[in-house]
Amino acid sequence: MRLFKGMAMTVMMGGVIAVAAGCGSDDTKTSSSEGKGSGQLQGEVITDGSSTVFPIMEAVAEEYMGTQPDVKVSVGSSGTGGGFKKFIAGDTDLANASRPVKDEESALLDEKGVKYTELKLAFDGISIVANKDNEFIDSLTVEELQNLWVDNGKAKKWSDIRPEWPNEEIKFYSPGTDSGTYDYFNEVILEEKPMVENATLSEDDNILVQGVEGDKNAIGFFGYAYYAENKDKLKIISIDNGKGAVEPTHESIKTGEYAPLSRPLYTYVANKSVAEKEQVADYTQFVIENAGELAEEVGYISLPEEEYQKDLDKLKELEK
């Protein structure tokens, strides 16, 4: 599996990096699009947003710059909310998101005159993880998950959830409030109630992995790819939504059986960028054509092929 290179650097540098590209050679392939200029393009493509989507877009950017070495693709990881803020300001060409655009974000985009197109990339299953040495927890009901994470004004112990569990304080690790994963969890699990005050929050999912790995009483959540990359360091927790406990796997996420924590991942492209910047149109087409394969490579689940074709059809309409 492809390692998530540069993630810590991405956060430390304010959420934007230029993904390193290989040098061109005589046998360098041209990009996926045909009939667009000479085949070799120049310029910049700027993307930012979800840390969950970051591994997919990093992989796509690396592959693309191998075919178009004169195009610089910047991949940021400021969180879904942070990515939309930059998209609204007109600072980026694409906004990567682990949730749909919110009504208030859409209104701001409209106010700024930013027309956009939503494109689906892959499926994800938010993974609930515990420390590898945790011997007592294998599954949680959705209700227990809510009881764990909703703030009640007191420090929580495992025995508060099930009396037979240890009388030890729980340590919580959560994506930051700019994260689409946080937003999704807040909506479907917390039901908009406040999260426990003592949770460690971070936009960098690798920090969450390290936190859970380093504390025997820890519990946390993040995108499936980060669990898949760290299976040897973490313990996965199955979730019971009323039909029995289900572990997040490739199949259970793809079928939606892993409910309610399965969800699609997105990128949003500025229509103006596609229309006016040949490299952005070319890159966006490359994203759609390669998202399924590269999502699988970094630990997510590809969409049905017809979904990618729908995205390609949307893109063709923008280029007219």
N, C-alpha and C positions, 0 to 999 in steps of 0.2 A: 504493500500500500504506500502511496506517495506520502511523504512526510510533510507537515504543514510548516514549511520554511518561512522564517521571517515574521512569525506571528508576534513574538514579544517585541521585535523591532518596530513592527507596525504600530503597536500601542504606544511605545515610548516616544515615537517620533510624531505623535499626534494623529495617527490613524491613516497616514498615506505613505506608501512606498512605491517605488518603481520596481516592478518585478524584473529580475535579471533575465536578459535574453541571450541566447547563444549567437555566436558570430555567423554571418551569412557565408555561404560557399557557393561554388558553381552549381552544385546540385540542389540548392535550396528550393523547396517547393514554393509555388505561389500560393496565395490565399485561396479560400474555398470558392470565392465568387469569380465568375467568368464574365468577360466583356466590360469590366469596370476599369477604364483607363488602361495603363500598360501592364497591370498585374502587380507591379512593385509600387507600393504606396509610401507616403511620408506623413509625418504629423504626430499628433498625440491623441490618446483616448484616456479620459479620466473617469474612473469609477470609484465609488465609496459605498459604505453601508455595513450590512450585517456581517458579524464575525462568523456566524453559522454558514453563510454563503461564501465567505472568504476562500475556503479551500478549493471550491469549484472554480471560482473566478481567477484565483492564482494559477491553477492548473491550466485553464483556458488561455490566460495571458501568456504563459510560458510557451505553450504550443503555438499560439498565434505569432508571437515575435520570432519564433523560429522560421516562420514562412514569410514574415514581413519585418525584417530586421531594422528597417528605417522608421517603423512606427513604434512609439514609446507608449506602452499601456501601463498606467498607474492604478494600483489596486489598494484601496483604503479599507480600514476596518474600524470605523468609529461607531458602529452599531446601526441598526435599522433607522432609528430616529435621527441619529447624527447624520446618516447618509441622506435622508430626506431633507434635512435642513440645508445641506450643501446643494442638493438638487434644486430646491426652491430658490436658492440664491443664484442659481445659474453657474455654479462653480464646477459641476460635473456633467458628464454626458450620460452616465448610467448610475442608477441608485439600486444597490442590491438589498434585498429585504427578505426577512424570514416571517413576514406577515403582510397582508394586503395594506395598501396605502390607507391611512385614516381619513375620515371625512374632513377633518380640520386641515390636514396636510394637502388634500386635494383642493380645498378652497383656497389655500395660500398659493398653490401652484397656478390655479386659475387667475387669481389676483395678479400674479407676476407675469401672466401670459405664457406660462410654460405648458405646452401641450405634450402629453406623454403617452406611451404605450406600455401596457403590462405584459410581460413575457414570463411564462413558467419555466423553471429549470429542472426541478427534481422533487422528490419526496424526502421528508425527514421525519424522524420520530424523536421527540424530546425524551432524553434518557435520564432516568432517576438513578443515581449511583450512590453507593456507600463505600466506606473504607474496605479494602480487601480482607482485613482481619475481622470484620464484623461477622459473627457466627449466628446471630439470632434473627436477622431480618432477610427474608427472601421475597416477600411480596407485600404490597399495600393496596387497600381499597382506595378509590378516589376520595371517599370521605376521610379516611385516615391521612391521606396526602394533604388534604385541605386542613385538617386539624394540626398537622405538623407545621405547616407553613404560614397559617394565618395568625397574626399577632393577637395575644390575649393579655399583654401587659406583664407577663411573667416569663422567666427563663424556663424553657421546656426541657423535660427529661424524657428518655425513651419510655419509662414506665407510665408517663402521662398518656401515651398512645395505646399501649397494651400493658396491663399490670405485670405480666410475667417478664417483660423486658427490663434491662438494667436501670437502676436508679441513678443514671448519669446524664449530665447535661448534653444536649445535642448541639453540634456546631453546624451552621448552615452556610452553604456556598451557592450563590445565585448570579446569573448574568446581571449586568447593570441596567439601570432604568432606561437607558437609550437603546437597549437591545429589543429586537422583535421577539426573541425567545422569552424575555421577561414579560412583554406585553401579552403574548399568547398564553403563558402560564397564569398570568394575572387574571385573564379573562375566563379561561376554562376551568382552572383549579381554584384560585383564590376568589373568583367571582367578584373582582374589584375591591375586595377587603384588603386592609393593609398587611403587608408581609412582616414577618418577625423582625424586630428592630435590630437584633444582633447578627443578622446575616451579613457575611462578607460578600460584597458586590464587585464585579469586575466585568469590563467589556472584553477582556481577554480570556477566552475559554481555557487556555492552557494554565492560567493562574488558578482557575477553579479546579482543574484536574489535580494540580499540585496540592491544593488545599485539602481536598478530600483524601488524596493519597497519604497525606502527612498527619492525619488525625483519626484515631480509631472511632471517635464518636461523630464523625462528619457525615453529612448527606448533602448532595448537590444535584444540579441538573444542567444540561446543555444539549446541543445537537448530537445526533447519533454518531456522526463521523468522529467526534472527539472521544466518545466511548470506544468505538471500533478501533481507533488508533492506540488506545490505552487499556485494552482488555486485561492485560496482565497486571495492571496496577490498581484496578477498580473492581467493585462488585456491582453487577447490574441488579436492579429491583424490578420485578414484574408488577404490573398494574392490573387490578381487578375493577372493571367498569360495570360489574353486575353479571358478567357471563363467564367468570373464572379468570384467574390470573394469567396475563399474557406478557411475555417478554418481548421487548423490541428486537425484531430481526428483519432481515431484508424482506421476507415474505409477509410478516404481520404488519409491517409499515405500509408496504405496497397495497395490500388488500384493505387497509383501514381497520383491521382487527385490533391493532394496537391503538385503542381509543381511550380517552379523547386526545391523545398526544401525538397522533400522526398529522402531518400538515404539508402543504406544498411550499417550495421556496421560489423566490421571484427575482427578476431584475426589471427595472423600469428604465426605458430609454427615452430621452428627449427627442421628440419628432423633428425639431429644428436641427439637431445635431446630425440625424440620419440624412436629412434633406440637403444640408449644406457642407457636411464633412464626409468626404468619400471614405476615409479611413474608419470613421465611426460606423457607417453603414456596413462596410466590409467586415469589421470586427464583430458587430452585432449578429450578422448572419453566421459568422464562424462560431460564436457563442451557442446559437441555437442548434447548429449542425453537430456540435461536439459536446454539448452539455450532458447528454445522457451517458455517453461512454466515460467522460471524465468525472461525472458525479459518482458513478459506480467505483471508479478507481480510487477516489478519496474517501469512500465510505458511505455515500448516500445512495438513493434508489432512483433509477431512471423512470421517466414518464412513459406512457404508451406512445408509440411512434406518431400516432395521429395528433397528439398534443403538440409535438415539435413542428409538425406540418402546419398546424393552425398558426403557430408563431411565425413561421416563415411566410405564410400568406399575409399576415398582418404587416410584416416588414416590407413585403413587395408593394403593398398599398401605400406605404409611407414614401417609397422611392419614386412613385409616379409623378 
